Every structure is written in C-alpha cells, then in structure tokens.
Amino acid sequence: MSKNSEFIDKLRLSGLRPTKQRLKICEVLFDREKTFHFTINDLAKNISDKIGEKISLATVYNTVHAFKNKGYLKEISVNSHKSYFDTNITNHHHFFDQDTNQLIDCDEDVIENLKVKKNITGKKISSIEVLIKVATDNQNQK
C-alpha cells in the first residue's frame, strides 16, 4: 500500500475528505522515522515552510483534532492554555522544559513504579502518564 493511500485511509477513517492540504498534513505528521511533539501553530508553520504555501490554521486544527479523536495522535496539556500533540501514541512519560517550551519523551527507566492509592469511585484507571516540568536552576548558576 502506498503512503498516499495510507494517508487517504487515515483521513477517511477520521471523517475527513482527503484534500491536497490534508494530505500534506499527513505527510508531515506520519511520513517520518521518528515520532515528534508539536503545537498546532508549530505544525502549521512547519507545513508552510516545507511546501511553500500556507494552509489555513483552521484546517490544521480540525485535521489534528480529528486524528487525535481517532487515536492517531495523543494530546498532552502542559497547562490550561497550551497543548502539544505527540505522534507516539503509546503510554509514556514526558519532560516539559519551561525555558525552551520543548516537550521531551522521558525514558521508562527514569520513573520507577507508580502507585495510585485511591481511585475515583466507579472509574477504572486506563493509563498513568507523568509530565515532569523542568526549568533552569538559577541557584546553581551563581
């Protein structure tokens, strides 16, 4: 199966028409060796730089959210007004560098077994993912 037909299938399964712009979004998101993190604004700029034409922010936003809802992307909220998306949809932890606004995958061996002592009544824990926020230690820079 060609990459283009894979992308068309992903778009259709996500409830989207496979337009030229959406296929370019797929190419940037899914046609790469390594997974990566991005904000919607970063992705829109990356696509514009790569193809030399602008794709509407609304198209990028709607496509990314449709992919997230279908399970092709994961959303990581770092605060109430900023979310990153991850092409690695497995359960894993992250560091968030507050100095650079960069989201970084955290190796499994960095965090030992997590124990949840209490759960919400009537709910089952589906996953546990930790977001570790880091910043420059100004104490050590003197």
LUMZA-834917 format. One record per residue (C-alpha): residue number from 1; residue in three letters; x negated, y, z. Coordinates in steps of 0.25 Angstrom, whole numbers, plus 5000, padded with zeros to 4 digits. Layout:
   n res    u    v    w
 NUM ALA    X    Y    Z
...
***
This chain:
   n res    u    v    w
   1 MET 5000 5000 5000
   2 SER 4994 5014 4996
   3 LYS 4992 5025 5006
   4 ASN 5003 5033 4999
   5 SER 5013 5022 5000
   6 GLU 5010 5020 5015
   7 PHE 5012 5035 5017
   8 ILE 5025 5035 5010
   9 ASP 5030 5024 5018
  10 LYS 5026 5031 5031
  11 LEU 5033 5043 5027
  12 ARG 5046 5036 5023
  13 LEU 5046 5028 5036
  14 SER 5044 5041 5043
  15 GLY 5057 5046 5036
  16 LEU 5049 5056 5027
  17 ARG 5049 5058 5012
  18 PRO 5035 5055 5006
  19 THR 5031 5069 5001
  20 LYS 5018 5073 4996
  21 GLN 5015 5081 5008
  22 ARG 5019 5070 5018
  23 LEU 5010 5060 5010
  24 LYS 4999 5070 5012
  25 ILE 5002 5070 5027
  26 CYS 5002 5055 5027
  27 GLU 4988 5055 5020
  28 VAL 4982 5064 5031
  29 LEU 4988 5056 5042
  30 PHE 4987 5042 5038
  31 ASP 4976 5040 5027
  32 ARG 4964 5040 5036
  33 GLU 4955 5031 5044
  34 LYS 4956 5037 5058
  35 THR 4968 5042 5066
  36 PHE 4969 5056 5070
  37 HIS 4977 5066 5078
  38 PHE 4983 5079 5073
  39 THR 4993 5090 5075
  40 ILE 5003 5093 5065
  41 ASN 4996 5107 5062
  42 ASP 4983 5100 5060
  43 LEU 4989 5089 5051
  44 ALA 4995 5100 5042
  45 LYS 4982 5107 5041
  46 ASN 4974 5095 5038
  47 ILE 4984 5091 5027
  48 SER 4984 5105 5021
  49 ASP 4968 5105 5021
  50 LYS 4968 5091 5015
  51 ILE 4978 5093 5004
  52 GLY 4976 5107 5002
  53 GLU 4991 5110 5003
  54 LYS 5000 5114 5014
  55 ILE 5010 5104 5020
  56 SER 5021 5110 5028
  57 LEU 5019 5109 5043
  58 ALA 5034 5104 5044
  59 THR 5031 5093 5034
  60 VAL 5018 5089 5042
  61 TYR 5026 5090 5055
  62 ASN 5038 5081 5050
  63 THR 5029 5071 5044
  64 VAL 5020 5069 5056
  65 HIS 5033 5068 5065
  66 ALA 5039 5058 5056
  67 PHE 5027 5050 5057
  68 LYS 5026 5051 5072
  69 ASN 5040 5047 5073
  70 LYS 5038 5035 5064
  71 GLY 5025 5031 5073
  72 TYR 5015 5034 5062
  73 LEU 5009 5045 5071
  74 LYS 5008 5048 5086
  75 GLU 5011 5061 5093
  76 ILE 5002 5066 5105
  77 SER 5007 5078 5112
  78 VAL 4996 5085 5119
  79 ASN 5005 5096 5125
  80 SER 5019 5102 5123
  81 HIS 5015 5109 5110
  82 LYS 5005 5101 5103
  83 SER 5005 5087 5098
  84 TYR 4995 5078 5090
  85 PHE 4998 5067 5081
  86 ASP 4990 5054 5080
  87 THR 4989 5045 5068
  88 ASN 4985 5034 5078
  89 ILE 4998 5029 5084
  90 THR 4992 5018 5093
  91 ASN 4993 5021 5108
  92 HIS 4981 5028 5112
  93 HIS 4976 5040 5121
  94 HIS 4971 5054 5117
  95 PHE 4961 5065 5122
  96 PHE 4966 5079 5119
  97 ASP 4955 5089 5118
  98 GLN 4961 5102 5123
  99 ASP 4949 5110 5118
 100 THR 4950 5105 5103
 101 ASN 4965 5101 5103
 102 GLN 4960 5087 5098
 103 LEU 4967 5074 5101
 104 ILE 4957 5062 5102
 105 ASP 4960 5048 5103
 106 CYS 4956 5042 5117
 107 ASP 4949 5028 5117
 108 GLU 4956 5018 5124
 109 ASP 4945 5015 5134
 110 VAL 4946 5030 5139
 111 ILE 4958 5027 5147
 112 GLU 4960 5015 5155
 113 ASN 4973 5008 5158
 114 LEU 4984 5018 5161
 115 LYS 4994 5014 5172
 116 VAL 5008 5020 5172
 117 LYS 5014 5018 5186
 118 LYS 5028 5023 5183
 119 ASN 5037 5024 5170
 120 ILE 5049 5031 5166
 121 THR 5061 5022 5170
 122 GLY 5067 5015 5158
 123 LYS 5055 5018 5149
 124 LYS 5044 5009 5144
 125 ILE 5030 5015 5142
 126 SER 5027 5014 5127
 127 SER 5013 5019 5128
 128 ILE 5003 5027 5136
 129 GLU 4994 5037 5129
 130 VAL 4986 5047 5136
 131 LEU 4982 5061 5132
 132 ILE 4969 5066 5139
 133 LYS 4967 5081 5137
 134 VAL 4953 5086 5138
 135 ALA 4946 5099 5137
 136 THR 4932 5105 5139
 137 ASP 4928 5104 5153
 138 ASN 4923 5119 5156
 139 GLN 4917 5115 5169
 140 ASN 4906 5107 5162
 141 GLN 4903 5118 5152
 142 LYS 4896 5127 5162
***
